[in-house]
Amino acid sequence: MSATTIVAVDARPLTLPMREPFEIAGGAQTRVENVVVRVRLKGGTAGFGEAAPLPAFNGETQASTLKAVRGAAPALIGEDAARPLLLARKIEERLGRLGAARAGLEMASLDAWSRRARFPLWAYFGGAETRLATDVTVAIVPPHEAARAARRIRRLGVKTIKIKIGRDPDDDVARVLAVSRAAPKARLLLDANQGYTAAQALAVLRALSRWGVKPALFEQPVAKDDWDGMARVDREGGVPVAADESVSGREDAWRLARVRAASVVNVKLMKYGIAEAAEVAAIARAAGLGLMIGAMIESSLGLGCAAHLAAGLGGFAFVDLDTALWFTRDPMRGLKLGPGGTYDLSAVKAGVGVAPSWRDGQ
Ligand SMILES: [Mg+2]
C-alpha cells in the first residue's frame, strides 16, 4: 500500500433549486440533482468528484447514480489513484454507459491523487493552456427576456452567447434576433437539442441570414440518430454543426470522424467519464474536427474539471461551462468564473481546485 492507495469511496446527494427553470427543446430542468463523490487515500488526502446525471440523456438519475457509485466503490478500494487509466478501465467495466457515475468516480480519484502529489489537473492533461473563456447560455424564453439576459451577459464581459432553440422555428428566430440586437458584437452559438428536422434547421439559418445574423456554431440541430440530416445541415447551412447528443462515446466519435456528419464534437465528461472524454477529443482532433467542451447542469466542481481537461489538452474553440450561474447558491469553494467568464487555472496549485463548502469529514 502506498500513500495514494484508495481506502474509502463515498457519495452524497447534491440537491439545489435553480434560479429559474432551464428550458431547452426537450423540456425544463428546475432542480440540480447531482451527486458528490469523495475518494480518500491511505495518506489521508481526500478528493472530490461531481456526477451530474441527465435522465433525458441516458436514463441516469440522482438515485441511480448514488447506487452505481456505491456499488462500484468496493472494486476501487485498494487500487492506486496514481494509475488513472487503469482505474478508468475498472470503472467502465463495472458501470458501462453510466457516464455521470463514471465521471464522478474518475474525477474524485484524479482530484485525490493530484492533491496528494501537488499538481494541478491541467498539467495532468498536458498543460497546453491555463485559461478558458466560457459562453453564457440564454434558455428558451420570450424575446424580451432573452434580450435582457443578453445585455446582462455582455455586462459581465462575456463575448460568446449560446442560445437554446429547437422548440418552434418562428419563436426561435425571434429569440435569436432579440439576442443579436441586444448584444450585436457577441459571438452567437445555437443549440437545438435535437428539436428540428434538417429542413427546419436550414430554414432557421436562412431566416437569420436574411437579418444578417450568422451564428458561429449550430449544435445538434436534429435527432441524435439522424446522421444524414445532421450532415445535410452541416454541408448546406453555411454554419459549422456540432454533434452533442449524437456522440455518446468513442465509437460515435469514430463514426463521426469517418462519415463527417458534423464539423465539431461537443465533449462532456458526464457522457462517458474523463478518460473516454480525452479519447473522444483525440479522435476528433485526428479527424480534423473542431472541439467544444460542454457540461450537463454542473457546479463549479464538474465545470472546473472539464475546464482543466479542455485547457490541458488545448485547442477547444467552443467553451460552454456556465451552468453554475444557474444555481441559487454555490455549494462549492475554490475556482470561480472570473471577469469576462474566464477560468484562470494558473491559480490552481493542486487537483481541480474546487471542494464542497461543507467541511471535509462531515
Ligand atoms: Mg448541447
Residues whose N, C-alpha, C, O or C-beta is under 5 A from the ligand:
A	BS01	MG	D191 E219 D244
